[in-house]
């Protein structure tokens, strides 16, 4: 009798386990595992061994040595820098502040001490890498190098990472808000009207998120002082783009859509964004995709707006706008097609029903 009761209990526990662990639950866990491994692979793949590759450097040098120096720097093993010569120091400085270059090498007309101008507010990693490469070349020529940082980051943004973390919070908040709207409706595929409501709901959420982020990095922590309303506008666009893509992909693919959103924004977008290391220090894959994804475009817009008067932000703003527009179109088209298919199936069912 005891053995029989034990066998019955084991069978009951096994049946309960099979009931709890459904095929859907297993597939969800496999998806989560893949995202976890993808997270580790993407971040460590991007950051484990940063190497300079074609860091843009502007050169000002005496005419007799200019061409030779450009050729020598551009032919360094591994192509760590890409040098462009300009006429004078003022032009080199302007290119640096307009974000057309990461450093400016000013070769002395007399003496053996040259000057490297950097603007580390645009990313200390690029400035440091450029200084190391140039200093190595200078030593081989028995010359000295002085590094001058003409535009460092704010005191509360000592490593220049506040722009990256701010955009990170905005993108995650956007797609989590979209996921919350989806779960509040029981994860059902939305109708066209419901999709419009969800997208409309993202607008005030994005605006409040933009204000909140601007307050935190400005008056509260003084990480990115100034440009308050510009940051509000940027934050609104970043959050709405992230939320619209989240609404679209979850409308199209359900739970898989949430995983795909995380893949785009967090697993691929964040390590390639240029927030920690610029494209010139990332492996080719991450360097290629970074500025085409919202985290990279958002980080560029925030950093260049706060520190460089909005220079070199037009392309990044177009990228953010394109993601927001694509999210709206995909969400509405998917819902409209689903509704049309549902009405067609209903008509066929009605027509096939016996009189």
C-alpha positions in Angstrom: 0.0 0.0 0.0 2.8 2.4 0.9 4.5 1.8 -2.5 1.2 2.3 -4.3 0.7 5.6 -2.5 4.3 6.7 -3.3 3.8 5.8 -7.0 0.6 7.8 -7.1 2.2 10.8 -5.4 5.1 10.6 -7.9 2.7 10.4 -10.8 0.7 13.4 -9.4 3.9 15.5 -9.0 5.0 14.6 -12.6 1.6 15.5 -14.0 1.6 18.8 -12.1 5.1 19.5 -13.4 4.0 18.8 -17.0 1.0 21.0 -16.5 3.2 23.9 -15.2 6.0 23.6 -17.7 4.2 23.9 -21.0 5.8 24.0 -24.4 5.2 27.7 -24.5 7.0 28.2 -21.2 9.9 26.2 -22.5 10.1 28.2 -25.6 10.0 31.5 -23.6 12.8 30.3 -21.4 14.9 29.3 -24.4 14.3 32.8 -25.8 15.4 34.4 -22.6 18.5 32.2 -22.5 19.4 33.3 -26.1 18.9 37.0 -25.2 21.1 36.5 -22.1 23.9 34.9 -24.1 23.5 37.5 -26.8 23.8 40.2 -24.2 27.1 38.7 -23.0 28.4 38.2 -26.5 27.5 41.6 -27.8 28.9 43.6 -24.9 32.1 41.6 -24.4 32.6 41.4 -28.2 32.4 45.1 -28.5 34.4 46.1 -25.4 36.9 43.3 -24.6 39.7 44.6 -26.8 39.2 48.1 -28.1 41.7 48.9 -30.9 42.0 52.3 -32.8 41.0 52.2 -36.4 40.9 55.3 -38.6 40.5 57.8 -35.8 39.9 61.1 -37.6 42.7 63.5 -36.9 43.2 67.0 -38.4 46.8 68.1 -39.1 48.3 71.6 -39.3 52.0 71.4 -40.4 54.5 73.5 -42.3 54.1 73.0 -46.0 57.5 71.2 -46.6 56.6 68.4 -44.2 52.8 68.3 -44.5 52.4 65.7 -47.3 55.1 63.4 -45.8 53.6 63.5 -42.4 50.1 62.8 -43.7 51.4 59.8 -45.6 53.4 58.5 -42.7 50.5 58.7 -40.2 48.0 57.2 -42.7 50.3 54.3 -43.4 50.7 53.2 -39.8 50.2 49.5 -39.3 46.6 48.7 -38.7 45.3 52.1 -39.9 44.8 53.5 -36.4 44.3 57.1 -37.6 43.0 58.9 -40.7 44.7 62.2 -41.1 43.3 65.2 -43.1 45.5 68.4 -43.5 44.1 71.9 -43.1 45.7 75.3 -43.5 45.8 76.7 -40.0 45.1 76.2 -36.3 41.7 78.1 -36.4 40.4 75.7 -39.0 41.6 72.7 -37.1 40.0 74.0 -33.9 36.7 74.6 -35.8 36.7 71.1 -37.2 37.2 69.7 -33.7 34.3 71.7 -32.2 32.0 70.8 -35.2 32.7 67.1 -34.5 34.3 66.5 -37.9 37.5 65.2 -36.2 38.5 63.7 -32.9 41.9 65.5 -32.5 44.0 68.2 -34.2 47.8 67.8 -34.4 49.5 71.2 -34.6 53.2 70.7 -35.7 55.5 73.4 -34.4 57.2 75.6 -37.0 60.2 76.1 -34.6 61.2 73.8 -31.8 60.5 70.1 -31.2 57.3 70.2 -29.2 54.0 69.7 -31.0 50.5 70.2 -29.7 47.5 67.9 -29.9 44.1 69.5 -29.4 41.3 67.3 -28.2 37.7 67.9 -27.0 37.1 65.1 -24.5 33.5 66.1 -24.0 32.9 64.3 -27.3 34.2 61.1 -25.7 37.4 60.7 -23.7 38.2 57.3 -25.1 38.7 58.7 -28.6 40.8 61.6 -27.3 43.0 59.2 -25.2 43.4 56.8 -28.1 44.4 59.6 -30.5 46.9 61.0 -28.0 48.5 57.6 -27.5 48.9 57.0 -31.3 50.3 60.4 -32.0 52.7 60.3 -29.0 54.1 57.1 -30.2 54.9 58.5 -33.6 56.3 61.7 -32.0 58.8 59.7 -29.9 60.1 57.9 -33.0 60.9 61.4 -34.4 62.5 62.6 -31.2 59.8 65.1 -30.7 57.7 65.9 -27.7 53.9 66.2 -27.6 51.6 68.5 -25.4 48.0 67.5 -25.2 45.5 70.4 -24.7 41.8 69.6 -24.0 39.9 72.6 -25.4 36.5 71.3 -24.4 36.4 68.8 -21.5 33.1 67.4 -20.2 31.2 69.0 -17.3 32.5 68.4 -13.8 29.6 66.0 -13.1 30.3 64.1 -16.3 33.9 63.3 -15.7 34.1 60.3 -18.1 31.6 61.7 -20.6 29.2 58.8 -20.1 26.1 60.7 -18.9 24.8 61.1 -22.5 25.0 57.3 -23.0 23.3 56.5 -19.7 20.6 59.0 -20.2 19.7 57.6 -23.7 19.9 54.1 -22.3 17.3 55.0 -19.7 15.1 56.6 -22.3 15.2 53.7 -24.8 14.6 51.0 -22.1 11.7 53.1 -20.7 10.1 53.5 -24.1 10.0 49.8 -25.0 9.0 48.8 -21.4 6.1 51.2 -21.6 5.0 49.6 -24.8 5.3 46.2 -23.2 3.2 47.4 -20.2 0.4 48.5 -22.6 0.5 45.2 -24.2 0.3 43.2 -21.0 -2.4 45.5 -19.6 -4.6 44.3 -22.6 -3.8 40.6 -21.8 -1.1 40.4 -24.5 -3.8 40.3 -27.2 -2.9 41.4 -30.7 -4.3 44.9 -30.9 -7.0 46.1 -33.2 -6.3 49.2 -35.4 -8.1 51.4 -32.9 -6.2 50.0 -30.0 -2.9 50.4 -31.8 -3.7 54.1 -32.4 -4.6 54.5 -28.7 -1.3 52.8 -27.7 0.8 55.0 -30.0 -1.1 58.1 -28.8 -0.5 57.1 -25.2 3.3 56.9 -25.9 3.3 60.7 -26.7 2.6 62.1 -23.2 4.7 59.3 -21.7 7.6 60.2 -23.9 7.3 63.9 -23.1 7.2 63.3 -19.3 10.2 60.9 -19.7 12.1 63.6 -21.5 11.4 66.2 -18.8 12.3 63.7 -16.1 15.6 62.8 -17.7 16.5 66.4 -18.3 15.8 67.3 -14.7 18.0 64.4 -13.4 21.0 65.2 -15.6 20.5 69.0 -15.2 19.3 70.5 -11.9 19.6 67.4 -9.8 23.0 65.9 -10.7 24.5 68.6 -12.9 25.9 65.9 -15.3 24.7 67.7 -18.4 24.0 71.3 -17.5 22.3 73.6 -19.9 20.2 72.8 -23.0 17.3 71.8 -20.8 14.4 72.1 -23.3 16.6 70.7 -26.1 17.1 67.6 -23.9 13.4 67.4 -23.3 12.7 67.4 -27.0 15.5 64.8 -27.7 14.2 62.6 -24.9 10.6 62.8 -26.2 11.8 61.6 -29.6 14.0 58.8 -28.3 11.4 57.4 -25.9 8.6 57.7 -28.6 10.8 56.0 -31.2 11.6 53.1 -28.7 8.0 52.8 -27.7 6.6 52.9 -31.2 9.0 50.2 -32.3 8.0 48.2 -29.2 4.3 48.6 -30.0 4.9 47.6 -33.7 7.0 44.5 -33.0 4.7 43.2 -30.2 1.6 43.9 -32.4 3.3 41.9 -35.2 5.0 39.1 -33.3 3.6 39.1 -29.7 6.1 38.0 -27.1 8.8 37.4 -29.7 8.4 41.1 -30.7 9.5 42.1 -27.2 12.6 39.9 -27.4 13.4 41.4 -30.8 13.0 44.9 -29.4 15.4 44.1 -26.6 17.8 42.7 -29.2 17.7 45.9 -31.3 17.9 48.5 -28.5 19.8 46.8 -25.7 21.9 43.9 -27.0 23.0 45.5 -30.3 22.2 49.2 -29.8 23.9 50.0 -26.5 27.4 48.6 -27.0 27.6 50.0 -30.5 26.3 53.4 -29.6 29.6 55.1 -29.1 28.8 56.0 -25.5 31.6 53.9 -24.0 33.9 53.6 -27.0 33.5 55.4 -30.3 33.1 53.6 -33.6 36.9 54.1 -34.3 37.6 51.8 -31.3 35.0 49.2 -31.9 35.2 46.0 -33.9 33.8 46.4 -37.5 30.3 44.9 -36.9 29.5 47.2 -34.0 31.2 50.2 -35.6 29.0 49.7 -38.7 25.6 49.4 -37.0 26.0 51.9 -34.1 24.8 55.1 -35.6 22.0 53.4 -37.5 20.3 52.3 -34.3 18.4 54.6 -31.8 20.8 54.3 -28.9 23.8 55.5 -31.0 21.9 58.2 -32.8 20.4 59.4 -29.4 23.8 59.5 -27.7 25.3 61.5 -30.5 22.4 64.0 -30.5 22.5 64.5 -26.7 26.3 64.8 -26.5 26.6 67.1 -29.5 23.7 69.3 -28.4 24.9 69.8 -24.8 28.6 70.2 -25.6 28.9 71.3 -29.2 26.0 73.6 -29.9 24.1 70.9 -31.9 26.8 70.4 -34.5 26.7 67.2 -36.5 23.3 66.1 -35.2 21.2 66.3 -38.4 21.8 62.7 -39.6 21.2 61.3 -36.1 17.9 63.1 -35.8 16.8 61.7 -39.1 17.7 58.2 -37.9 15.5 58.7 -34.7 12.7 60.1 -36.8 12.9 57.2 -39.2 12.6 54.6 -36.4 9.6 56.4 -34.9 7.9 56.7 -38.3 8.6 53.0 -39.1 7.2 52.0 -35.7 4.0 53.9 -36.4 3.6 52.5 -39.9 4.3 48.9 -39.0 2.0 49.0 -36.0 -0.9 50.4 -37.9 -0.5 48.3 -41.1 -0.2 45.1 -39.0 -3.3 45.9 -37.1 -5.2 46.9 -40.2 -4.3 43.7 -42.1 -5.1 41.6 -39.1 -8.5 43.2 -38.8 -9.2 42.8 -42.5 -8.2 39.1 -42.3 -10.5 38.6 -39.3 -13.5 40.2 -41.1 -12.8 38.0 -44.1 -12.7 34.9 -42.0 -15.9 35.9 -40.3 -17.7 36.4 -43.6 -16.5 33.0 -44.9 -17.7 31.4 -41.6 -21.1 33.0 -41.9 -21.4 32.1 -45.6 -20.5 28.4 -44.8 -22.9 28.1 -41.9 -26.0 25.9 -42.5 -29.3 27.7 -43.1 
